[in-house]
Amino acid sequence: MSLAANASPESVVRYSAADGIAHIELNRPEAGNALDLQTTHALRDAFQRALRAHDVDIVKLTSTGESFCVGTDTAAAQASEDPTTHVFEVAAALDELFGIIHGSSKPVLAAVQGLAAGSGLGLALAADMVLSSPSATFRVAAQDSLGAPDPGVAWLLPRAIGQPRALSFALRRRVVDAETAAGWGMTEVESGDLGRALHELAQSLTGEHLWANGETRRLLRTSWDTSRTDLSQSEAATMVRAMLRPRSQA
């Protein structure tokens, strides 16, 4: 599933923006949107572009083809001159990507169709809100891996669904359907047009509550790494800033 030598970052990851919403789209359908080093770097660049853009308030992540993302492209690693070095380079790139999403000041939404596995599951878990088709499935290990989780998943998964459930999910090598994933809080199932539903969700988060949504996201995202006292102080400071803002901007 390695990327063709003449493929460009722009072809494997598409970027567009309109009306305050950036749309990032994985575009390696022939490889199940597997993440090799170039694709991961292209995703990183697209997210950085969206987060730097003053006219972007919300970021959507989607993919083309039957699967959202089947995980890290292990075939590319095995075909490289130094597979060990390649794996660590991909791990570093994924860590950077997940860090950018985690630290985003803008809500990140994702739409999952087909399989989300390995680092593809990680992308879904990194998003703030996820919609999935009724036929979507989720698994911890990448589709063509030996069963070990892709880099980043072990950090994201227990934070999303709790450690006991994460251990059961991973060790039993379960393939979880959309309904089960929704029951775990990983996604919301959308039976209609997935792309349209995601765009409508993005639009609903803009407008008068945009600033408050961004601050709420920041507080919740930093809660894992912040003491209760420090977080309480940050919440109080946010309340003060909200009171000082013009009512039309609150």
N, C-alpha and C positions, 0 to 999 in steps of 0.2 A: 504493500500500500504506500510505498514511498512516492514522494512528489516528483513529477516529471521535471527534468533539468531546466526546461524552458518556461516553467510556470512562474508567474510573478506573484508577489504578495497581494497585489490588487485583484488577481483572479481567484485566489483561494479565500480571501476575506473581502467582502464588499462593504462599502460605507456610503451612507447617504444621510442627509439631515433636512428636515423641513418642519416648520411650525413648532419649534422648540423640542423636537423629538429626533434623536439620532437612531439610525437603524444599522446595526452591525450584523452581517450575515456570513456564516461559514459556508463555503462553496467548494467542498471536495466530495460531492455525492458519490463519485465512483469509488471512493475510499471510506465511505461511511462517515465522512467529515472527521476522520482520525487526525489527531494533533501531532504533526511532526514539528521539528524545530522552526522551520520557516513559517508554518501556519501559526504556531504559538506566538512568534514574534510579530506576525501581522495582526493577530488579535490584540496583542499588547499595544501596538501602535494605533489601532483603531480606537481602543478605549481611551488612550491618552489624548487622542485628537478630540473625542467627544467631551472629555472632562475639561479640556482647555477651552473649548468653544463657548464664547459668551452667549451665543444664541441657542444653546442646547440645555434643556432642563431635565430630560428623561432619556435613558438609553434602553433600547430594545435589542435583544440578542435572539436571532433565529438561525436556521440553517436550511439548506436545500436538500432535496433527496428524501429517501425513505427513513433515514435515521438522523436524530439530532446530532449525536457524536458518539462513536463507538469506543473512544478512549485514545490513549497515546499510541502513536504509530510505531509499534515494536518492530515491524518489518524494516522500517527505515534505520532503526538502531542496529539491527542484526546485519544489515547490508553495509554499514559504515566501516571505515578502516579500523576504528577503535570503538567497539560497541560500548564499553564501559564508560569512556569519556563522553560519548554521545548521550547515554542515559542520564548522566549527571548534568549535562548541558540542558537537556530537555527539562529535567527536574528544576533547575534554577530558573528556566524561562517560565515554567508553570507557576512557580512560587512568586515570581515577579508579577505575573498576570493576575493571580488570585489576590495578591496584595493590593494591586491597583483597584480591582473591583471592590475589595473589602473596604478600602479607604476612600472610595468614591464619595463625593459630596452630592451626587445626583442618584436618584433611585435607578436601579438596574432591573429590568424585567426580561424574562426569557420565555420562549415557547418551545415545548418539547414534543416532537413527533417521533414515533418509532423508538429506537433504543438510545438511552443515555447511560453509558457505561464508563467506568474508570474516570479519566479526566473529564469526560463528557458529563458524568454524574457530578463531578466537581464543579463544572461550569453552572449546572442547574442549582446546586447547593449554594454557590457563591452569589447568585442573583437574589434580589430582595423579594421578588414575587415571581412565581412560575405558573404558567398555564400549560396543560398538556392535553393531547388528544386522548380519547378513551382507549385507544390501542397502544399508547405509549408504555414502555417498560423501562425499568431501572435495575442496574446491577453494579456491584462494587468494583469488580475486576473488569479490565478492558476486554473487549470481545475476543482478541487473539492473544491474550496474556496467559501466563501459567497460573494465574489465580491470585497473585499479589495485587494489592490496591495500587493504583497510579499515584504519583506524587501529589500531595495536597488533600487527597480524599480522607486520610486518617485524621486530619485536623478538622476538616469541614463536617464530616458525617456525624460524629457524636454531638457536636454543637447544634446540629439541625434536628436530630431525632432522639437524642439521649444515648448514653453509652451502652446500656444493656441491649436496647433495640439495635444499635449499630453493630454490636458484636454478633448478635444473632443473624442479622442481615448478611454480614460479611462471612462469618465462619460457616454458615450453612449454604453459602454460595447461592442465595436466593435470587431469582429474577422476579422482581416485584411489579405488579401491574399498576396502572394509573389509579385505580380505585383504592388499592392498599396504600400507595404513596400519598394519596390525598388524605387518608385517615391518619397518616403519620405526620401530616402538616408539611409535606415536601412540595406539594403542588395543588392546584385546583383544576379539576377536569372540565374541559370545554368541549361540548358535543357539536358545536357549530363550527363556523369558519375560524380556525385557530389564529391566523394572521390578523383578521379583522378584530377578533376579541382582544388580542394583545394590544392593538393600536387604540382601541376604545379604552382599555385599562390605562394606557399611557396618557391619553387625553384627560381621563378623570383625575389624574394626579397633578395636573397642571392647574393654573388659575390661582384663586385666592389663597389656597392652602399650600402652595408650592414651597414657600419658605419654611413653614411649620413642618411639612413632610421631610424636607432635607435635614432639619435639625433633629427631628425624631429619629430618622435613620441613623444619624451620627451618634446619638446617645445610645441607641440600642446596639449598634455595631461595636462601640467602644466599651460596652458594659463588661465584656469578658475579660478585658485587660485592665480594668479600672476598679479601685476599691469602692465600696459602697459610699463612703464618706465623700471621696473625690467626685464620684458620679452625682451625688446629691448636690454638691456645690455647682457642678456643671449644669445640672437641671435648673437650679435657681438662677444662674447667670443667663440661661436661655429664656427663662420666664421674664427676666428684667428686659432683655433685648426685645422680646415680643411686646412688652408693654410700651416700650419707647418707639416702636415702629408705628407709622401711620396706619390707621385701621384698614385702609384699602390694601396695605401690603402685608398684613398679618397672616 
